[in-house]
């Protein structure tokens, strides 16, 4: 039941990001800012939420990572050579330019069993 709820929240957030966060046309776009929070479900599942981030190729992305747990956890975007370790009850920010389109895995490089996600870079 909790998985269905989490998936519904993720889809909702992803759709909101697509419709609210992506600009159209050739005008200069503002950086895309995200806040991603690491939590543990009542069943012990650890996950960064939202699990999916959506940007357009060429966008600058600013991702604030907030670790609500009391131990360190990693945040890695495979294909973008981004790896960050966030200490327990701390936050960190990563910035990058989405310079290649595609779908790139997001996971915890420290704990492979944790729930991962994806960075979607639209053309």
C-alpha positions, 0 to 999 in steps of 0.5 A: 500500500505504501509503495502505491502511495509513494509511486502516486506521489512521485508521478504527481511530482514528476508531472508537476515538474514537467508542466510547471518547470519547463519553459518553452521557446528560445528565451533564456531559461531560469535554472531548474531548482529541486529539493530532494529529501532522503527519508525512511518509510515505516517499512524501512525503505530508504529513498530520496524524494522526489525520485525523478527530476525532469529538465531540458537539455541545456538547463542549469539544474540546482539540486538541494539534497536534505538528508533527514536520516541520522547516517550518511547517504549518497546521491549519484547521477549515473552518466553525469559523473555526479556523486555526493555524500550527505551526512546525517541531518545535513544538506548539500547542493549540487549544480550542473548543466544538463548537456546530454539528453536521455534518462540517467539513473539516480542511486545511492552509491553507498547503499545500492539496495536503496530505492533509486530514481532517474534524471530525465533530460528532454531534448 
